[in-house]
């Protein structure tokens, strides 16, 4: 083989170095061009321009009828009591236009005795807790099935209704023990005292 001239060898060396440099630069440029796409694949999300379409709501409209929750106690609902229709019916014997029925009250016979000075039996008493005018006090003397009475108008007192002194003349009585009872009656009240003995000695 023939040796190349020195000038030619220098040109070939320069070309070889330039080609190597060109190959190195091109490889770097290719790596730089591929880096953004790789970063986009492995890195953060790529921003999207423009507005996203609105997503329709999946929630169904609420019903206007309230839901009734079952009882947590587990017991069945109570049944309303059935009222007896006749429970509130008024008393047939007492009409709405009738006056109030008389009510029983306490009648006290304060005293009853034979008074020789007047030759009569004297008695008096009161009615409690009624306080009213217009009532009637009646003294009833009974002996051997025979009764003698004396009446007087009752008078309202501060706390009771008093019966003024009643008198039964001795000429209507016979000697002996009589049974005395004081009775009271008015438009709203009636009453009778217990019996008391009275010895008549004309």
C-alpha positions, 0 to 999 in steps of 0.5 A: 500500500502507498502511504497517504500524503500528510496533508490528506491525513490531516483532512481525514482527521478533522473530518473524523473529529467533526463527525464525532462531534456531530453525532454527539450533538444530534443525540443530545438534541433528540434526548431534549426533544423527547424529555417534555413528552416523557415528563408529561407522561410521568409528571403532573397533569397537563392543564386543559384549556376551556371550560368543562361541560356542566355535569347534571345533578344526579340527586332526585328532587325531594318529595313534599310528603314527609316520611313517617319513621317507624317507632323504635320502641317496637310497640304497636300504636295504641287504640283510642278509647271508645267513649260510652255515648250514654256517659255524658247524657244528662239525667232524664229526671232533671230537665234543664229548666228544673230548679236545683234539687235541695241538698241535705245539710246539718241541722242542729237542735240547740235546746228543747225543754219544758218551760213552766213559766210559759207552760210550753215547750221551747226549742231553737237551733241552726243550719250549717253550712248554709247561710240564707234567708227564706227557709223555714224551721219546723219543730216537731214533737211526737208522742204515742203516734201523735205529732204537734208542730211549730214553725218560724222563718229562718234567718241568715247569720254571719256563719249559719242560718238560725232558727229563732225560738219556737214554742209549743203551748202546753194545752196542745200536749199531754204530760210525759216524754215527747220526742223533739226534732228540728227540721229545715227546708228551703228552695235549695236545702233540706235537713233534719236534726237527731231526736231529743227527749223533752219531758212535759210536766203541766 
